[in-house]
Amino acid sequence: MTDKLYLPDADGVTEFSATVTEADTERIILDGTYFYPEGGGQPADTGRIEWDGGHATVENVRKDHGDVHHVLGSITGEPPAAGTAVEGQIDPKRRERLSRMHTAQHVVSRVVLDEYGGTTAGNQIHPERSRIDFEPVSFDEADVERIERRSNAIIERDLPVSKANRPRDEVERNVAEGRALLDLIPESVDPLRVVEIDEFDMCPCGGTHVDSLGEIGQISVLDRSSKGADVERIEFELV
């Protein structure tokens, strides 16, 4: 089983050492990794793994029955044998962009919950442009402008962002109703990794995030569209 070293609060690390447990020309499994595997609406990290006598690019990262597979795009040299020491290098600009985007998504989701009672039905984070689906809501252009304005006002407060493992019963007591789909998380998952924006939001989440809202920049809403009865999609970028 791969130790996910970025949890609960080391998601700023982009260079690390690890040991190979299994490898071939298509993927490498390590005893521990800071690479983020695709999940929760956030795409995987990309980067590079190096070892004595070879190196490989990492194009994708996936979870598979407790292991984390670093999917290779190219490899130079023979695949490293089990027990080989390697150096991992995550693309820092991509990680930073995704962390800013994911934290921005939390801000927008909480604003919509507070202002319109809308829950987050789904989201997809990308480095350049992201989207969130809300229900049950029906926005007009004035609503969208209000969401953007309110979200940026929260970001300008530069509130600290903390990441920590917390007992499940504590999370269930303190997360705002409609903020998280806790019933979709298996009861066996305890504790839960929680992302908290000081005095504003708390939400269980395994993704990467910034340490303070000021790191996000500003949100610019690009588009609003209907995705069905009482479901609205907002797309945004960071500027």
matplotlib code that plots the C-alpha trace (Angstrom):
import matplotlib.pyplot as plt

x = [0.0, 1.3, 1.6, -0.1, 2.5, 0.7, -2.0, -3.1, -1.2, 1.9, 0.4, 3.0, 5.8, 6.9, 10.2, 10.8, 12.6, 11.0, 11.6, 10.2, 7.9, 7.0, 7.7, 7.6, 7.8, 4.2, 4.0, 5.9, 4.6, 6.4, 6.3, 5.1, 4.3, 3.5, 2.0, -1.7, -3.8, -6.8, -10.0, -12.6, -12.8, -9.1, -6.8, -3.6, -0.2, 2.4, 6.2, 9.3, 10.8, 14.6, 16.9, 20.4, 20.7, 17.3, 14.4, 10.7, 8.0, 4.8, 1.7, -1.0, -1.4, -4.2, -5.2, -5.6, -6.6, -4.5, -1.6, -0.8, 0.3, 2.5, 1.6, 4.7, 4.7, 8.3, 11.2, 15.0, 16.9, 15.5, 12.6, 13.9, 13.8, 11.9, 13.9, 15.5, 15.8, 14.2, 13.6, 10.2, 9.7, 6.1, 5.5, 5.3, 3.4, 0.7, 0.4, 0.2, -2.5, -4.6, -4.3, -5.4, -8.3, -9.5, -9.5, -11.3, -13.9, -14.5, -15.0, -17.5, -19.4, -19.7, -20.9, -23.6, -24.7, -24.9, -26.5, -28.8, -29.0, -27.4, -25.4, -22.5, -23.6, -20.3, -17.1, -14.2, -10.9, -8.5, -5.4, -6.9, -10.6, -12.9, -16.6, -19.1, -22.6, -25.2, -28.7, -31.4, -30.8, -31.7, -29.3, -29.6, -26.8, -27.2, -26.8, -23.6, -22.2, -23.1, -21.4, -18.2, -18.2, -18.9, -16.3, -13.6, -14.5, -13.9, -10.6, -9.4, -9.7, -6.8, -8.2, -5.9, -6.6, -5.9, -5.9, -6.1, -7.5, -10.6, -12.9, -15.8, -18.4, -16.8, -17.0, -20.6, -21.5, -19.7, -19.9, -22.8, -25.9, -25.7, -21.9, -20.7, -22.2, -21.1, -23.5, -21.5, -18.3, -18.2, -18.7, -15.4, -13.5, -12.6, -11.0, -11.8, -9.3, -10.9, -10.1, -11.1, -11.1, -10.9, -14.3, -15.8, -16.0, -15.3, -15.4, -14.0, -11.7, -8.6, -7.4, -4.5, -5.1, -3.3, -2.4, -4.2, -6.9, -4.7, -2.7, -5.7, -5.7, -9.2, -12.0, -13.6, -16.8, -16.7, -20.0, -23.3, -25.4, -28.4, -27.7, -31.2, -34.1, -32.8, -29.2, -26.8, -23.2, -20.7, -17.4, -14.6, -10.9, -8.3, -6.9]
y = [0.0, 3.4, 6.0, 9.2, 11.6, 14.8, 14.1, 15.7, 19.0, 18.5, 19.4, 22.1, 19.5, 18.9, 17.1, 14.0, 10.7, 7.3, 3.6, 1.5, -1.4, -2.4, -1.0, -1.8, 0.3, 1.6, 2.5, 2.8, 2.1, 3.7, 3.0, 6.6, 9.6, 13.2, 12.9, 13.6, 10.8, 11.9, 12.1, 14.4, 16.5, 17.3, 15.9, 14.1, 15.7, 15.3, 15.3, 13.1, 10.2, 9.7, 6.8, 5.8, 4.9, 6.2, 8.5, 8.7, 11.3, 10.9, 11.7, 10.5, 9.2, 6.7, 4.9, 1.1, -1.0, 1.0, 1.5, 4.7, 4.0, 6.7, 6.2, 6.8, 8.8, 8.0, 6.1, 6.3, 3.2, 0.0, 0.2, 0.5, -2.8, -3.1, -1.5, 1.1, 4.6, 7.3, 11.0, 12.4, 15.8, 17.1, 19.9, 22.8, 25.3, 22.8, 21.8, 25.5, 26.2, 23.2, 24.1, 27.6, 26.5, 23.8, 26.3, 28.8, 26.1, 25.7, 29.5, 29.7, 26.6, 28.0, 31.4, 29.7, 27.6, 30.7, 33.1, 30.7, 27.4, 25.6, 22.5, 21.4, 18.6, 18.1, 20.0, 19.6, 21.4, 22.3, 24.4, 27.1, 26.9, 25.1, 24.4, 23.7, 22.4, 23.6, 22.4, 23.3, 26.8, 29.1, 31.9, 35.1, 37.4, 39.5, 36.4, 35.4, 38.9, 38.7, 35.3, 36.6, 39.7, 37.9, 35.2, 37.8, 39.7, 36.6, 35.9, 39.5, 38.7, 36.3, 33.9, 31.0, 27.5, 24.5, 20.8, 18.1, 14.7, 14.9, 12.3, 11.6, 12.3, 15.8, 16.5, 15.4, 17.8, 20.8, 20.8, 23.0, 21.2, 20.9, 21.6, 18.0, 14.7, 12.9, 10.0, 9.1, 8.6, 5.1, 4.9, 3.0, 6.3, 7.7, 10.1, 12.4, 14.8, 18.2, 21.5, 24.5, 28.1, 30.0, 31.3, 30.7, 27.0, 23.5, 20.6, 17.0, 16.9, 15.0, 17.5, 19.9, 23.4, 26.7, 27.8, 31.2, 32.6, 35.5, 32.9, 32.4, 35.7, 36.7, 34.7, 35.6, 33.9, 33.1, 31.4, 30.2, 27.5, 25.3, 21.6, 20.4, 21.2, 23.4, 22.6, 25.5, 25.3, 28.1, 28.2, 30.3, 31.2, 32.9, 36.3]
z = [0.0, -1.0, 1.8, 0.6, 2.0, 1.0, 3.5, 5.7, 5.3, 3.2, -0.1, -0.8, -1.2, -4.8, -4.4, -2.4, -2.0, -2.0, -2.6, -5.5, -4.6, -8.1, -11.6, -15.4, -18.5, -18.0, -14.3, -11.1, -7.6, -4.6, -0.8, -0.4, -2.7, -2.8, -6.3, -6.2, -7.8, -9.8, -7.7, -6.2, -9.3, -9.3, -12.0, -11.2, -10.8, -13.5, -13.2, -13.2, -11.3, -11.4, -10.2, -10.7, -14.4, -15.6, -15.4, -16.5, -17.0, -15.0, -17.2, -14.8, -11.3, -10.3, -7.1, -7.4, -4.4, -2.0, -4.3, -6.2, -9.8, -11.4, -15.1, -17.3, -20.5, -21.4, -19.7, -20.2, -19.1, -17.5, -15.1, -11.5, -9.5, -6.3, -3.5, -5.7, -4.2, -6.5, -6.5, -7.3, -8.9, -9.2, -11.7, -9.2, -11.4, -12.2, -8.5, -7.5, -10.1, -9.1, -5.4, -6.0, -8.2, -5.7, -2.8, -5.0, -5.7, -1.9, -1.6, -4.4, -3.2, 0.3, -1.1, -3.1, -0.1, 2.1, -0.4, -2.4, -0.4, -3.3, -2.7, -4.9, -7.1, -8.8, -9.8, -12.2, -11.4, -14.3, -14.2, -16.4, -16.1, -13.6, -13.2, -10.4, -10.7, -8.1, -7.2, -6.6, -7.9, -10.8, -11.4, -13.5, -14.5, -11.4, -9.2, -11.1, -10.5, -6.9, -6.5, -8.1, -6.0, -2.8, -3.5, -4.2, -1.0, 1.0, -0.8, -0.1, 3.6, 3.2, 5.7, 6.7, 5.3, 7.4, 6.5, 9.2, 9.9, 12.2, 13.8, 11.6, 14.3, 14.9, 11.2, 10.9, 13.8, 12.4, 8.6, 7.5, 6.2, 2.4, 2.3, 1.8, 0.7, 3.8, 3.2, 0.1, 2.1, 3.5, 7.3, 7.5, 6.5, 9.9, 10.5, 7.6, 6.1, 6.4, 4.7, 6.8, 5.8, 9.1, 10.3, 6.9, 5.7, 6.7, 4.2, 4.0, 1.0, -0.1, -2.7, -2.6, -1.3, -0.6, 3.0, 2.8, 0.6, -0.6, -2.6, -4.9, -6.6, -7.9, -9.4, -12.7, -13.6, -17.3, -18.0, -16.5, -18.0, -17.1, -16.8, -16.2, -13.8, -11.0, -11.8, -12.8, -13.9, -13.2, -15.0, -13.7, -14.0, -11.8, -12.6]

ax = plt.figure().add_subplot(projection="3d")
ax.plot(x, y, z, "-o")
ax.set_aspect("equal")
plt.show()
